Amino acid sequence: MYFTDRGLEELAERRGEEQVTLAWLAERLKEFVDEHPEFEVPVERVATWLARLDDDED
């Protein structure tokens, strides 16, 4: 297990039963980047990856 998996596991345990919209998630990610600008690039990469999940791979 990677160290970062702990945060993902905590998220699943604490909030795994909740339903959220992607708009809500985008707002939370924006807030996170505002508070932690050093993480802007990785957050943007995750957001782009999520946005393009259903795109056909060429």
C-alpha positions in Angstrom: 0.0 0.0 0.0 1.2 3.5 -0.8 1.3 6.1 1.8 -1.3 8.1 -0.2 -3.7 5.2 0.0 -4.4 6.0 3.6 -6.1 9.2 2.7 -8.1 7.4 0.0 -9.1 4.7 2.5 -10.1 7.3 5.0 -12.2 9.0 2.4 -14.0 5.8 1.5 -14.6 4.9 5.2 -15.8 8.3 6.3 -17.8 9.5 3.2 -18.1 6.3 1.1 -21.9 6.2 1.6 -22.5 9.8 0.4 -23.5 10.8 -3.1 -22.0 13.9 -4.5 -22.0 15.6 -7.9 -18.9 16.2 -10.0 -19.7 19.9 -9.7 -19.4 19.6 -5.9 -16.1 17.7 -6.3 -14.8 20.3 -8.6 -15.6 23.0 -6.1 -13.8 21.1 -3.3 -10.7 20.6 -5.5 -10.7 24.4 -6.3 -10.8 25.2 -2.6 -8.0 22.7 -2.0 -5.8 24.3 -4.6 -6.6 27.8 -3.3 -5.3 26.7 0.1 -2.4 24.5 -1.3 -1.3 26.1 -4.6 1.7 23.8 -4.7 -0.7 20.9 -5.6 -2.3 22.7 -8.5 -0.6 20.6 -11.2 -1.4 17.2 -9.7 -5.0 18.2 -9.0 -5.4 19.5 -12.5 -4.0 16.2 -13.8 -6.5 14.2 -11.8 -9.4 16.4 -12.9 -8.4 16.1 -16.5 -8.0 12.4 -16.2 -11.5 12.1 -14.6 -13.0 14.4 -17.2 -11.6 12.3 -20.1 -12.3 8.8 -18.7 -14.9 8.0 -21.4 -12.9 9.4 -24.3 -11.9 6.9 -27.0 -8.3 6.1 -26.8 -6.6 6.5 -30.3 
